[in-house]
Amino acid sequence: MAYNNPSKFLFLILLLIGTMMTISANSWLATWMGLEINLLSFIPLISDSMNIFSTEAALYYFIIQAIASSLLLFLIIISFILEKNLVNIQSIFYVFISTTLFMKLGACPFHYWFPKVMEGLTWMNCFILMTWQKLAPFFILTLIFKNFIWFNLISFSSIIIGSIGGINQTSLRKILAYSSINHIGWMILALQFNNSIWLIYFSIYFLINFSLTLLLFTNQISHINQFLSFNSSNNNLYNFFISMNFLSLSGLPPFLGFFPKWMIIESLQSIWYINFLLTMMIVTSILTLYYYLQISIKIFLFSSSSNKWLFILHPTNSIMMSLLTNLSSFSILGLPCFILFFNFI
């Protein structure tokens, strides 16, 4: 995506404005308008006349999001009509509202579009779709009444599908898409009980995804077998950072990605009817850890022909390498820092 293109830069600014408008809105109509501005500014960003896959992904994304937005607008109009009697049907109304937002997020069972759209995007657009595009729907979910049965069902099914769907995938975009669905389930669970934990989870997920997608974008890697041609000694440090970010994203201790899951387990273990759900979520998380470990092992096996850990910083890539090193180091060593910070406060 060429951000030096003035039109692309304009749509990127509108994307940020649409999300901020939704977050700061004080009415349902303004919330819907912010979501629409966000949608209509993201479509030109992912469209590329030179890439048929991005055009198909943009069309598919537009159709799904337009259906969800239309349903949301219909529910808003119904709420205005039945405003006096809304108290009697409030719980049902918010179930439908949350359903449209789950469709926008790509949570199970509305997840089928997410891996297909991810497959046709560039890495930077994938990062926006996995992180920033989820911010507005999640903020709306923090403000509405939460039906615990419905939310728990969506959370648990998203974690299962996200764990199973990534197995035997060779495309890194699809792997990250199913991983995102899995993390959506964890965030929905945190959202029901503590908004602060959700915000910490989302922030850490944002940071790890930014570091990982930047590494993959810098080296133009889209499939696992591409690590076969990425095995020179000059790239051992990149291999290390990519594999460590994958393990952090899977929630393996002692990496930073383990911290938000640890917080959720710690805060919800006292609730008796959540214990079974948490146990199953931990078990299914082992599946995500399995295919991330598989990728990490393959990365190091493919680069095993190198007999030295050598990386020469050239003037053209020293700034980028410094940024990647700092981000990856925080992803790897961030857990002890967070533990010390929370113990201090």
Sequence and secondary structure as in RCSB ss.txt:
>XXXX:A:sequence
MAYNNPSKFLFLILLLIGTMMTISANSWLATWMGLEINLLSFIPLISDSMNIFSTEAALYYFIIQAIASSLLLFL
IIISFILEKNLVNIQSIFYVFISTTLFMKLGACPFHYWFPKVMEGLTWMNCFILMTWQKLAPFFILTLIFKNFIW
FNLISFSSIIIGSIGGINQTSLRKILAYSSINHIGWMILALQFNNSIWLIYFSIYFLINFSLTLLLFTNQISHIN
QFLSFNSSNNNLYNFFISMNFLSLSGLPPFLGFFPKWMIIESLQSIWYINFLLTMMIVTSILTLYYYLQISIKIF
LFSSSSNKWLFILHPTNSIMMSLLTNLSSFSILGLPCFILFFNFI
>XXXX:A:secstr
  TTSHHHHHHHHHHHHHHHHHHH SSHHHHHHHHHHHHHHHHHHH  TT HHHHHHHHHHHHHHHHHHHHHHHH
HHHHHHTTTTGGGGHHHHHHHHHHHHHHHHT TTS THHHHHHHTS HHHHHHHHTHHHHHHHHHHHHS   HHH
HHHHHHHHHHHHHHHTTT  BHHHHHHHHHHHHHHHHHHHHHH HHHHHHHHHHHHHHHHHHHHHHHHHT  BGG
GGGG  SGGGHHHHHHHHHHHHHHHT TTSTTHHHHHHHHHHHTT GGGHHHHHHHHHHHHHHHHHHHHHHHHHH
HHTTT         TTTHHHHHHHHHHHHHHHHHHHHHHHHHHH 
